[in-house]
C-alpha cells in the first residue's frame, strides 16, 4: 500500500464512515450488486414459470441453494487466501458476464429450463465464493471503530435495494420480459466493478505459514480458531440459533398466519412493512450512533425481546397490533443481528475473517432455510401459535446461551 493510501486510511479514523469516500464507494458497489441480485432472481423466476410447470420452476429457483451450502466454507478459505476484494470483483464480473450472456441467448433462442437450471447452479457456486468475501471486506476499508456504523449503513443499503430492486425488475419484465430484466441485472453487476476497483484496502496480514498450507488445512485451522475463541465460539452459536428460529416464521409462517387470521395478502404486506421499518430503524441507529456500549450484552437482550415479539405475533387478533409487533421484531432482531455482525468483524483476526464469515453465512443461508418445509408442515399439524412459540424459544435459547457466556456477554465494540 502506498504512503498516500496509508495517510488516507489513518485520516479515516478521524471521520465517521458515512463521510468516508472510500466506504461510500464500497457501499455504492454493494448497493448496485444487491439491486442486481434482486432483479436477477425476479427475472429467473419469471423465465422459469413461463418455461415450465410450477414444480419445475420451483426446482430451478431452489437448486442454487445446494452448491451454496456445500461450498460456502470453501469460499471463506478463498477470501482469506486471495483477499476479499479480489474475490468480490471476480464474482461480480463473472455474474455480469453470465447474466448478460443469458439475456443475449434468450433474445435469439428459447433454450428451455435446462439453461435456467445451469445458470442457477453457477450462481449458487458464485454466491458461495462471493458472500464470505463481502462480509470480510469492511474491516479492510475502515478502522475498527467504524465497523458498527458500516453494518448500519449496509443494512440501510439492503433495505433500499429491496425497495428499488423489486419494482425496477417488475418494470423491466413488463417492458421487455426476462431478456430486459437479465440485461439490467448484468449491467448493475458491471456497475459495481469500477467502484470496487477504486476502493482502497489495507494490506493482508502477514502469515508466512498460510501460503504453504493446503486449503483443507486452512479450513480446519479456521474452525479450530473459532472453537478456541472465547467470543466467536458462543457468538456463532447465537447467530445459528437466532437465524434458525427467525427465518421460518418470518418467511413461510407469515403467509400461513395471514391466511389463518383472514388478513390476506394485504395484511401480510402490512406486517412485512412493519418489519422493514423496524429493521431500517435499527440500521439507522447504528449508522448514526456508530457504537453500542456493552455490545455483547445488548445483542443478547435485544434477541430476547425480539424472540418474545415473534411469539406474540401469532396470538394477536388484529392486523394493526400485528404490524406494531412486526416493527418490534425488526427493531430488536435487526439490532441484535447487526451487532452480531459487527462483533464478528471486530473480534476476528483479519487472517481468519473470510473463514469466520463463511461459517456465519453458512448457518444463515445454508442451514436456516432448511426450516422452511419443516415450518410449513408443523403449522399444518399444530397451527401457527405453537410453531411461532417454538421458533421464538429457539431464538431465546440462543440469546440465553450468549448471555451465559462471560466472554460474549462482556464483549465490546471498538
C-alpha distance (Angstrom), angle and dihedral (degrees) to the residues before:
residue distance angle dihedral
X1 . . .
X2 3.82 . .
X3 3.80 125.4 .
X4 3.80 89.4 -109.7
X5 3.80 90.8 55.3
X6 3.83 90.6 46.9
X7 3.79 90.9 53.3
X8 3.79 91.3 46.6
X9 3.82 91.3 51.6
X10 3.79 90.6 48.5
X11 3.79 91.4 49.2
X12 3.80 89.6 52.1
X13 3.81 87.9 68.9
X14 3.79 88.7 68.2
X15 3.81 96.9 55.2
X16 3.81 134.4 52.7
X17 3.77 118.9 -103.4
X18 3.81 94.1 -110.2
X19 3.82 88.4 63.7
X20 3.80 95.4 44.1
X21 3.82 109.6 101.8
X22 3.80 90.7 -157.3
X23 3.81 91.1 58.0
X24 3.80 91.4 42.9
X25 3.81 91.2 55.0
X26 3.80 89.2 52.7
X27 3.81 90.6 46.3
X28 3.81 91.5 51.0
X29 3.79 90.5 51.2
X30 3.80 91.2 47.7
X31 3.82 92.1 49.4
X32 3.82 93.1 48.3
X33 3.80 91.5 48.8
X34 3.82 92.4 47.0
X35 3.82 92.9 50.6
X36 3.79 87.8 48.3
X37 3.81 89.7 52.6
X38 3.80 92.0 52.8
X39 3.80 93.1 48.6
X40 3.82 91.0 45.7
X41 3.80 93.0 55.0
X42 3.79 91.3 45.7
X43 3.82 90.3 51.0
X44 3.80 91.4 46.2
X45 3.81 92.9 50.4
X46 3.82 91.9 47.3
X47 3.80 93.1 48.8
X48 3.81 92.1 45.6
X49 3.81 94.6 50.5
X50 3.80 90.6 47.3
X51 3.79 93.0 48.6
X52 3.80 102.6 45.7
X53 3.79 148.5 1.4
X54 3.82 122.0 -58.2
X55 3.81 90.1 -103.4
X56 3.81 91.9 51.9
X57 3.80 90.8 47.5
X58 3.80 89.3 51.8
X59 3.80 90.7 53.6
X60 3.81 91.3 50.8
X61 3.81 92.0 50.7
X62 3.81 94.5 45.2
X63 3.79 100.2 41.9
X64 3.81 94.9 80.5
X65 3.81 89.9 65.7
X66 3.83 91.2 69.8
X67 3.83 100.0 64.4
X68 3.81 89.8 35.2
X69 3.80 91.6 59.1
X70 3.81 95.0 39.8
X71 3.81 96.6 48.4
X72 3.80 103.2 32.5
X73 3.82 95.4 99.1
X74 3.79 90.2 48.8
X75 3.79 88.6 53.9
X76 3.79 89.1 60.9
X77 3.80 91.0 53.9
X78 3.81 90.1 50.9
X79 3.82 92.2 49.9
X80 3.82 91.1 52.6
X81 3.80 93.4 45.9
X82 3.80 99.6 45.5
X83 3.78 101.8 24.0
X84 3.82 123.7 -102.2
X85 3.82 97.7 -101.4
X86 3.80 93.1 57.6
X87 3.80 90.9 50.5
X88 3.82 93.4 46.8
X89 3.81 92.6 48.3
X90 3.82 92.0 47.3
X91 3.80 90.7 46.8
X92 3.81 95.3 51.6
X93 3.81 91.4 43.5
X94 3.80 91.5 51.9
X95 3.79 92.5 46.2
X96 3.80 91.3 49.6
X97 3.81 93.4 50.8
X98 3.81 93.2 45.7
X99 3.80 96.3 47.6
X100 3.80 94.2 44.5
X101 3.81 87.8 48.9
X102 3.80 90.9 52.6
X103 3.80 90.3 49.7
X104 3.80 90.9 51.8
X105 3.81 92.1 47.4
X106 3.80 93.2 48.9
X107 3.78 88.6 50.5
X108 3.81 92.8 62.9
X109 3.82 104.0 25.6
X110 3.80 145.8 18.0
X111 3.82 103.3 -126.8
X112 3.80 95.2 173.5
X113 3.78 135.3 -133.9
X114 3.81 94.2 -44.6
X115 3.82 89.7 73.4
X116 3.80 92.7 49.1
X117 3.80 91.2 47.8
X118 3.81 90.8 50.0
X119 3.81 91.2 49.4
X120 3.81 90.2 49.1
X121 3.81 91.2 52.4
X122 3.81 92.1 48.3
X123 3.80 90.3 48.8
X124 3.79 89.4 50.8
X125 3.82 89.3 54.9
X126 3.81 91.8 47.0
X127 3.80 91.6 47.6
X128 3.81 90.3 53.3
X129 3.81 89.6 55.3
X130 3.81 96.3 36.1
X131 3.81 104.0 48.0
X132 3.83 99.7 58.5
X133 3.80 89.3 48.7
X134 3.81 91.4 51.4
X135 3.80 89.9 54.4
X136 3.81 92.7 45.7
X137 3.81 96.2 51.0
X138 3.87 104.5 74.4
X139 3.85 95.9 68.5
X140 3.80 88.1 55.1
X141 3.83 94.2 55.9
X142 3.81 103.9 39.4
X143 3.81 139.2 32.8
X144 3.82 118.6 -94.8
X145 3.79 93.4 -105.2
X146 3.81 90.8 64.3
X147 3.81 98.9 49.6
X148 3.80 95.8 92.1
X149 3.80 88.9 50.9
X150 3.81 89.9 49.4
X151 3.81 90.3 53.0
X152 3.79 88.7 54.5
X153 3.80 91.4 48.7
X154 3.80 90.3 47.9
X155 3.81 90.1 51.7
X156 3.81 91.2 51.1
X157 3.81 90.3 48.7
X158 3.81 90.2 51.8
X159 3.81 91.6 51.2
X160 3.81 91.5 47.4
X161 3.80 90.7 48.0
X162 3.80 90.1 54.0
X163 3.81 91.9 49.4
X164 3.81 92.4 47.7
X165 3.80 102.2 32.5
X166 3.80 101.1 54.7
X167 3.83 97.8 52.5
X168 3.82 91.6 37.9
X169 3.79 90.0 53.6
X170 3.79 90.3 46.5
X171 3.80 91.3 53.0
X172 3.81 90.7 48.2
X173 3.81 91.5 51.7
X174 3.81 91.1 46.5
X175 3.80 92.7 50.6
X176 3.79 101.2 42.0
X177 3.79 110.3 -3.2
X178 3.78 123.8 -125.3
X179 3.82 92.2 -30.3
X180 3.81 92.3 64.9
X181 3.80 93.3 41.7
X182 3.82 93.4 50.1
X183 3.79 90.1 46.7
X184 3.81 92.1 51.2
X185 3.81 91.4 48.9
X186 3.81 90.7 50.7
X187 3.80 91.6 51.0
X188 3.80 91.3 51.0
X189 3.81 91.2 51.4
X190 3.81 87.6 50.5
X191 3.82 91.0 48.4
X192 3.80 90.2 61.8
X193 3.81 92.6 58.5
X194 3.84 101.4 73.8
X195 3.80 89.5 44.7
X196 3.80 92.0 51.4
X197 3.80 91.8 46.3
X198 3.81 89.0 54.7
X199 3.83 93.7 51.9
X200 3.81 113.7 106.5
X201 3.79 114.9 -139.9
X202 3.77 134.8 -169.2
X203 3.81 120.8 -110.3
X204 3.77 123.1 -85.9
X205 3.80 112.3 -97.8
X206 3.77 114.3 -99.6
X207 3.79 111.5 -102.3
X208 3.80 113.5 157.9
X209 3.80 93.6 -178.0
X210 3.80 97.5 50.4
X211 3.83 99.7 73.7
X212 3.81 89.9 54.0
X213 3.80 93.6 54.0
X214 3.78 124.0 91.7
X215 3.79 120.4 -116.6
X216 3.81 89.4 -107.3
X217 3.80 91.5 53.6
X218 3.81 89.2 48.5
X219 3.80 89.6 52.8
X220 3.80 95.4 47.2
X221 3.78 89.6 44.0
X222 3.78 90.1 55.1
X223 3.80 92.6 49.2
X224 3.80 90.4 48.6
X225 3.81 89.9 49.8
X226 3.81 90.2 53.7
X227 3.80 93.8 46.2
X228 3.80 92.5 53.4
X229 3.81 96.6 43.4
X230 3.81 113.4 104.0
X231 3.81 93.4 -148.1
X232 3.80 106.1 28.3
X233 3.81 96.6 48.9
X234 3.84 95.2 59.9
X235 3.81 91.8 33.5
X236 3.81 93.1 60.0
X237 3.82 89.9 48.6
X238 3.81 88.2 53.6
X239 3.81 91.0 49.3
X240 3.82 92.2 48.2
X241 3.82 95.5 48.8
X242 3.80 92.9 40.6
X243 3.80 92.7 53.5
X244 3.80 93.0 41.9
X245 3.80 91.6 55.0
X246 3.78 95.6 38.9
X247 3.80 109.3 46.7
X248 3.81 99.0 54.1
X249 3.83 97.8 58.0
X250 3.80 94.2 38.1
X251 3.81 94.9 49.1
X252 3.81 111.3 28.8
X253 3.79 101.3 9.2
X254 3.80 95.2 53.5
X255 3.80 94.0 62.6
X256 3.81 90.4 48.0
X257 3.81 91.1 47.3
X258 3.81 92.5 51.3
X259 3.80 90.1 49.8
X260 3.81 92.3 46.9
X261 3.82 92.7 50.9
X262 3.79 94.1 43.4
X263 3.80 92.6 -118.5
X264 3.80 93.3 127.6
X265 3.79 127.5 -162.4
X266 3.80 92.9 -46.1
X267 3.80 90.7 55.7
X268 3.78 90.9 50.3
X269 3.79 88.0 50.2
X270 3.81 91.2 54.5
X271 3.81 90.9 50.7
X272 3.80 91.9 49.3
X273 3.80 89.3 47.8
X274 3.80 89.9 52.2
X275 3.77 90.8 50.1
X276 3.79 90.6 49.1
X277 3.81 91.6 50.7
X278 3.80 92.1 50.7
X279 3.79 93.8 45.8
X280 3.79 91.1 46.9
X281 3.80 90.6 50.8
X282 3.82 90.5 52.7
X283 3.80 90.5 50.2
X284 3.80 91.5 47.5
X285 3.80 90.6 50.3
X286 3.79 91.4 55.3
X287 3.80 93.4 42.1
X288 3.81 92.3 53.8
X289 3.78 101.4 33.7
X290 3.78 96.4 40.4
X291 3.78 96.9 -161.4
X292 3.80 138.3 46.7
X293 3.80 114.8 -153.1
X294 3.83 115.2 -129.4
X295 3.78 89.5 12.4
X296 3.81 96.4 179.6
X297 3.79 92.0 54.6
X298 3.80 93.5 42.6
X299 3.81 94.6 52.5
X300 3.81 91.2 51.8
X301 3.80 95.3 47.5
X302 3.81 91.7 44.6
X303 3.81 90.3 52.3
X304 3.82 90.5 50.7
X305 3.82 90.5 54.0
X306 3.80 91.4 44.5
X307 3.81 90.4 51.1
X308 3.79 90.6 52.0
X309 3.80 89.8 51.2
X310 3.82 91.1 52.1
X311 3.81 90.0 55.2
X312 3.83 91.4 45.9
X313 3.81 92.0 52.3
X314 3.81 91.6 68.9
X315 3.82 95.7 54.0
X316 3.82 104.9 43.3
X317 3.82 111.2 102.9
X318 3.81 101.0 -155.0
X319 3.78 129.7 67.4
X320 3.83 93.8 -136.5
X321 3.80 91.1 57.8
X322 3.80 90.5 44.2
X323 3.81 91.3 53.0
X324 3.82 89.6 49.6
X325 3.80 91.0 51.4
X326 3.81 89.2 48.2
X327 3.82 88.1 57.7
X328 3.82 88.4 54.6
X329 3.82 91.3 48.7
X330 3.79 91.7 51.2
X331 3.80 92.9 45.2
X332 3.80 99.6 47.9
X333 3.80 100.0 30.7
X334 3.81 89.4 43.7
X335 3.80 91.6 49.7
X336 3.80 91.2 48.8
X337 3.80 92.5 48.4
X338 3.81 94.4 47.7
X339 3.81 92.6 48.1
X340 3.81 89.9 48.2
X341 3.81 90.1 53.3
X342 3.80 91.4 48.4
X343 3.81 90.7 49.5
X344 3.81 90.8 50.6
X345 3.79 90.3 54.1
X346 3.80 97.0 43.9
X347 3.81 98.3 41.0
X348 3.81 97.0 46.7
X349 3.78 123.4 89.4
X350 3.85 104.3 -117.6
X351 3.81 90.1 -123.2
X352 3.83 89.6 64.7
X353 3.80 100.8 34.9
X354 3.81 96.9 104.5
X355 3.80 92.2 51.1
X356 3.80 94.2 45.1
X357 3.81 90.6 48.1
X358 3.80 90.3 49.2
X359 3.82 91.2 55.2
X360 3.81 91.0 50.0
X361 3.80 91.7 47.1
X362 3.80 91.2 45.8
X363 3.80 90.0 60.4
X364 3.81 93.4 43.1
X365 3.81 99.8 45.1
X366 3.80 103.3 17.1
X367 3.80 108.7 39.1
X368 3.81 104.8 21.9
X369 3.85 95.7 58.8
X370 3.81 88.2 59.5
X371 3.80 85.8 74.9
X372 3.83 91.5 67.8
X373 3.83 97.8 85.5
X374 3.81 90.7 37.9
X375 3.80 90.9 53.4
X376 3.79 92.3 49.6
X377 3.81 92.7 48.1
X378 3.80 92.6 46.2
X379 3.81 92.4 50.7
X380 3.79 88.9 51.6
X381 3.81 90.5 53.3
X382 3.81 103.3 38.5
X383 3.80 108.5 11.5
X384 3.78 133.0 -113.3
X385 3.82 101.8 -70.9
X386 3.85 97.3 59.6
X387 3.80 92.5 43.4
X388 3.80 94.2 48.5
X389 3.80 89.5 47.0
X390 3.80 92.0 50.4
X391 3.80 90.9 48.4
X392 3.80 90.3 49.3
X393 3.79 88.6 51.2
X394 3.82 90.1 55.4
X395 3.82 89.9 52.5
X396 3.80 91.0 46.7
X397 3.79 90.9 48.7
X398 3.79 89.3 57.0
X399 3.81 91.0 48.4
X400 3.82 93.1 49.2
X401 3.79 91.1 47.5
X402 3.79 89.8 53.6
X403 3.79 93.3 46.1
X404 3.80 89.9 51.5
X405 3.81 90.2 55.3
X406 3.78 108.8 89.7
X407 3.79 92.7 -158.7
X408 3.80 94.8 52.7
X409 3.80 95.6 37.4
X410 3.79 90.4 56.5
X411 3.81 96.7 41.4
X412 3.80 116.0 127.1
X413 3.77 134.5 -164.2
X414 3.82 116.0 -124.2
